[in-house]
Amino acid sequence: MSTSSPSRRRFLSLSVALPAGAGALLAACGQAGGGATKQTVPLTQRPPMKLELAVEPTAGRKAQADIWNAKFPNIQVTPVTAPTGTGVVALEKFVASIAAGSAAPLVRFDRFQVATYAHRKAFLPLDDYVKRDKFDTKKFYAPALEEATGVADKKIYGIPMSMGLRLLFWNKDVFQQVGLDPEKPPKTWDEHRQMALRLTQRGGATGLERLGFHLDRGQAHYHLWAWQNGGGFQTPDGKKATLNTPQNIEALEYMQRFTRDLGGAQLISAFAKTFGSGAQAPEIVGQLATYMISYSGVGNYPRYRKELNFGLVIPPVKKEGDKPITWSGGFAYDITRDAKDPDVVWEIMKFFTSEEGYIAQFDGDKRDAQAGGGVYIAEFTTQPDLDRKMIERYKTGLPNIDKIPPYVLDQVKYTRFRELSIAADQLWDGIKASQTQAVSEDKNPKQALDENNVLVQQALDQAWASVPK
């Protein structure tokens, strides 16, 4: 896969400024250490300890913990809720826990924000551990590892553990109902818009019974349209915000126009309030005909409805002949700066990202899916060789399902990652705010982007001012 564009286009996002005092709170915790010690005491001979790991208490993570606990009865681990939010406000509790010294020693963290919180001294650098143990970083997709790298110091602060490409879902039965070829998804922006209008069904209590596409649900983020239009949100050196470029404005104008054509934000918002979740999700029950999804969420379809007749394809391009572009996100494991036993936490991290660790996780999630009558699709690990093994290991026997993982893995060559940023959370908030303000027609696209660009630039300036000269 390509590692990055000339401008190292890894698109981030923004919000408002960092909560008052948050940067000072993190800095007050001291400088992050991270020097690995020589392993003189085997794990089996360590003093008894109990660790809560903020990695999400899913069936798969619990299965990983069970295997670890059986191996090391003296080091008992329990998975707990992780800081899963994106943007400044969503991470306020995490910031507070770091400032108070009460954060879990190991966290599962949205990877594009790792560099930002590493700069704020929330995480330990891992380079000494990598060097000491000759840990193979080349097994990961290079851009995924780079997402968890410090902006200024270029140190590694996280180990990638998942990756979700953005894909267009389409309901083949709904396509057939309106006379569209169920085996031909849209290839371009205009084709998608025309199909979405045809797939939209008016009526019902809200004025809509089915929506052809929803620009503010799932993974239909502004990043994709901006990149496909030649735009970007930050200069290559990471010091200047570029939200309000002509390419970005044009892309956001298209998104606003698309929403207008479908009935407008107010109508769509009222309809969206009727959406369910799980087995009643709108794309599963036919309320939503096309939908932008992350590969990491694809497993919900066969989990809840094995017979769902759907397809997945790389997102439509702006115009015929354009190079395909999709984008990926994912998470990393990080050691927080106040971890009392970072050497032990590093060993846990290595186990969780090993083949044995992933098999434990995936087997646990598979049992959980089967218990509910569904089937299981393994998520991507960010390790291509391992992903190929997992695709073979977790075949379902359902042709429509089993063709998805190899197809998606082949599309990785078209993916981008968000720009590496010293203010990733605030960049995320700014991009999302611009999308929301424009699509809802609270502001015109240029106004929204101009105003949020100022906020992002302030955040970048503030962050860079704290980098040692």
N, C-alpha and C positions, 0 to 999 in steps of 0.2 A: 504494500500500500504506500501511497505517497506520505511523506513525513510532514510536510507543511508547504504552504505556498511561499512565494518570495517575501511576502509581508508577514509570514508566520501567522496566518489567519487562524486563530483559535478564538472563536468568538465568545465573548463574555457577556456580562450584563451588570446592570446597575440598579440603584434604588435612590435613596436620598443619602445624606451624609451618614457617616458612622455615628451611632448614638453618642451623645455628649459624654466624653470621658472614657469611652470604650477603649480607644487606642492606648490611653494612659494606663487604664486598668491592666491591660495585657502586658504592657511594657513594665509595669510595676512588679510583675511576677519575676522579673529578672531575665537575664539572657539565657536562651535555650542552650542546653549543653549538647550531649549527644555523643560523647566519646565512648566507644565500645571498650569494655574491659575484656581481658583474656578470660576465657572460660576455664576456670580452675575448679569449680564445683559443678559436677553433673546435675542435671535437672532433678534426677531421682533423689539426690542428697540435699536438696535445698530445704530450708526451714518451711514448715507448713504455711500455706497462704491461701486466701480466697480472693479471687479477682472478678469484678463485674466488668464485662466488656461491652461497650456501646456499639454493637454490631447488628442489632435487631434480633429479637427472639423468635425467629422463624423456625419452622420444623427443621430446615436444613442446618441452620446455625446451632440449634440444640443438638442435632446429631453430631456435628463437629465437636461440640463441647463434650458430649458423652464419650467419644473416642479419646479425646485428650485426657479427660478425667480418669479414664480407665488406665491409660498409660502412666499418668503422673498423679497418683492419689494425693500426694502432698501439695499439688498445685491445682486447686479446684477452680474452674472458670464457669461463669454464668453469663449468657448473653442477655443484654438488656437493650432498651430503646436507644437508637442512635440519633445524633443531631442531623436529621435528614433534610432540613430546610435549605432553601437558596435565597440569598439576599440578606441584607442587614437585619431586618426585623426578625426573620425566621431563625436567625442564629443568636439572638440576644441571650437566650438561656445558656447556650454553649459558652459565649463570651463570659457570662457571669460565673459559670462553673470553673473556667480557667483562672479567672481573677481570684476566685475564692480558694483555688487549689483543690477543688473537689471533683474535677473532671475524671471520667473513666480513664484508665491507663492506655487503653486501645479503643480507637473510634473508627467507625466506617463513615467516611466523609466525602461529600460530593467533590470529585477530583479537581474540577476547574477552580475551586475555591481554596485548595490546599496551599498554593503559593502565597496567597494573601494572608492566610492565618499563620503560615510559617514566618512571614515577615513580621507579624505581630507577636511572635515568640510563643505561639500556642503549641507548636510541634517540635519534636527533636529531629535533627538531621540524622540520616541513616547511613551516610557514606562510610563511616568507620566500620559499621557492622557488615556492610556489603563487601568491603575490602577484606576484613578479617576472615569472613566465612567463604570468600570467593563466590558470593551469591550471584547467580547468573541473571543479570538484568537484560541480557540480549534475548531472552525468551519472550519478553513482552513486546507488544507493538510499541515502537519507539515514541510516537506522539502521545500515547497513553502514559508512558513513564515520564515524558517531558512535562505533562500537565501537572505532575506532582513534584516539580522541581522549583527551587527558589528562583525568583526573578532576578535578584541582584547577585546572590552568592552562588547560584547554579548547583546548590546541593540538593540531594534527594530527600524529600520529606514524607513520601508516601509510597506504598507498594500497590500498584493497580490490582483490582480484584473483580471488576466487571466492565462490560462495555455494551452499550445499546445503540445500534444504528437506527436512524429515523427512516421509517418506511410508510408508504401509503397503503392503507387497508382499503379494500373495496368488497362490498357484499354482492356476490355474484347473483344471488337470487333476486335482489332488488334491481340490479342491472337488467336482468332478463324481463322483469315485470314491466319495465318502461320501454322495452324494445332495444336496449343497448346490448352489444355483444358481451356476454359475461366473461369472456377470455381476453378482452381488450381493454385494459385500464387506460386512463389518460396519459399522454406522453408529454404534453406541453401545458403551460399555464392556461392558455385560452381554451384548449380542449377540456381541461379539468373544469374550468368555470362553466362552459357550456353543458357539460355532463352533470355538474352539480345542480344547475338550474333545472335540468330535465328530471333529475332524481328527487328534487324537492317536491313534497306533496302538501298543498295548502289545506286548511280546514281544522276541525277540532276546537277545543276550548281555548287554546292559545293562538289559533290561527295557523298552526303548523302541525302536521302529523308525521312528517318525515323531513329531515334536512339533508341536502346533498353533500354538504361539507360544513365543518365548524372551524373557524379560524382562531378560536380561543379555547380550544379543548385539546387535551393530550399534548402532543409534541409539535403542534403547528406554530412553532415559535418564529418570530420575525427574522432570526438569524438566517434561516434557509433562503428566504426570498431575497434578502439583502445580498448574500453571497452569490446567489445565482444571477443577480443583476450586476455583479462586479463590485459590490460594496464591501464595507468592513467598518469596524467600530473603534479601532485603536491603531496608531501608527506602529511600524515594526519594532521600534525601540520601547514601546509600551508607555510613552510619556505624554502622548497627545490623544485626546478623545476625538473620534471622527464620526460621531453619530449622524451629523447633519450634512453629509456629502450628497451631491445630486443623485448618485446611484441609490443611496439609502432612502432618500425622500421619494424617489420614483417607486421603489419597491413597496414602501408603506402606503403610498397612494393607491397602488394596485390592491393591497389587502383591504383598504378602506372601501374601495369600489366593489370588490368581490362581496364583502359583507352587505353593502347596500343592495346589490343585485339579488341577494338571497332573501331580502326582506328587511334588512336593517338590524342594528344591534339590539334595539328594544324588543323587537319581535323574537329574535333568536334567544335573547336572555330569558324571556318568559317561557319559551319552549324548553330551554335547558333545565329549568327548575323541575321539570317532570322526569328528568333522567334518573334512572336507578343505578345500582352498582352491582358488581359481581355478576351473577347469572342474568341480572336485569339491566346490564349496561346497554346504552342506546345502540351501540354498533352490533351487539349480539341480538337484540330483540327487533332490529330493523328500523329504529328511529333515526339512525345516522347511517347514510349510505357509503360515504368515504370518510376517512379519518386518518390523521397522522399519528403514528404510534412508534414507540421505542421497541426495539427487538426484545428488550428485557421484559416487556409486558405482553408479548405475543402468547406466552403460555397460558394466559387467562382464557383464551378462546377454547382450546380443547379441554381445559380444566373444567369449564362450566358447560360447554356444549360441543361435544365431539363431532356432531354432524353439521356444524356451521359451515356453510358453503362460501368461503371467502378466499381472497388472494392478497398477496403482499408484493409490492414492487418498489423499486427505488423511486423517490419523488419525481414528479414531472419537472422538466426543465423549462426555462423561460420560452425558448423557441426551438423549433426543430433544428437539429445540427449542433446544439450546444453540448458541451461536455457534461456528463452526469455529475451531480454534486449532491451528496447527502451529508449528514453530520452525526457525530457520536458524542455521547456523554458517558458517565460511569462513575464509579466510586473507587476509593483507595482506602487501605488500612493505614492509620497513622498512630504514632506513639505520642501521647500528650506530654507536655514539658515537665509535669510534676509526677510522672509515673515513678513509683518508688522502686520498682524492680524492672528497669527498661531492658536488661539482658533477657529476662524471662519473657517479657512481652514480645521482644523480637523473635524469640523461638516460637511463640504462639502464632505470630504473624506469618512466619515461614511455613508452619504447618497448615494454616488456613489457605495459603496460596499454593500448596503442593498438590500433586495429583491425588495423593491419598486424601488430603483435606477436601478437595473439590468433590471427589467421589462420595465421601461421607455427606457433604452438604446436598449434593444432587440426589443421592439415594433417599435422604430424609425428606426432601421436597417431593420426590416422586411418590413415596409412600403416602404423603399427605394428599397429593392430587388424586391418587387412586382410591383413597378412602372416601373421597367425595364423588366417585364415579367418573372422574376425568382421566386424562392422560397428561404426561409431563414432557415439556421441552426444556432442555438445559439452557441456561443463559450463557453468554460468552464470558470467558475468563480473562481476556486480553492477552492470552498466550496462544498464538495460532496453531502450533503443533498440538497442544493439549485440546484446543477446541475441536480439531479434527477427530481426535480420539473420542471426545465426549459425544460428538454427533453420531458416531457409530454405536457407542455404548447405549445411548438413550433413544434409539429408534422406537417408534410407537407401533409400527405395523400398519399405520394409516397413511396411504400414499399422499393424500392432500397435505398432511402434517409433516411427513418425513422429508418432503422436498424443500421445505422452508429453510431449515438451518444451513444446508450446503449452499443454497442460493444466496442467503444473506451473507454468509462468510465470504462468498465471492465478490460481494459488493463493497467490502471493506476498502478496496482500492480507490473508491470514490468518496471516502469519508473525510471530513474535516473535524477538527476539534476547536473549541473556543480559544481565543488568544490568551496566551499566558499573561496575566495581569497582576500587578501589585495591589489593585483595588477591584478584584473580580466580583465581589458581592455587590459593590455599588455600581459597577458597570452593568451587571445583570439587572439590577433594579431599574436603571435608566433605560435600558433597551425595552424591558417589559412595560415600564410606565409609558413609553412612547407608543408601543403597540396598543395598549389598552386605551389610551387617550384618543388615538387616531381612529381605531376600529369602532369605538363607541361614539365617535364624532363629537367628543367634548372639545377637541382641538383639531386644527388641520395638521397634516403630517409634518410640514415644515416647522410650524410653531412648536409642536411637541418635541421634535428632535432638537431644535435650537435650544429650548429651555433645558432639556435633560442633558444636552451636551455640556452646558455650563456646569451643572451639578457634578457630572462625571469628571470634568476637568479639575474641578476643585478637589475632588477626592484623590485623583492621581497626583496633583501637585502636593497635597498634604502628605501622601504616602511616600513619595519620592524625596521629600524634604527630610525625612527621617532616615534615609539610607546613608550610611557613613561614606564620606568622600574618599 
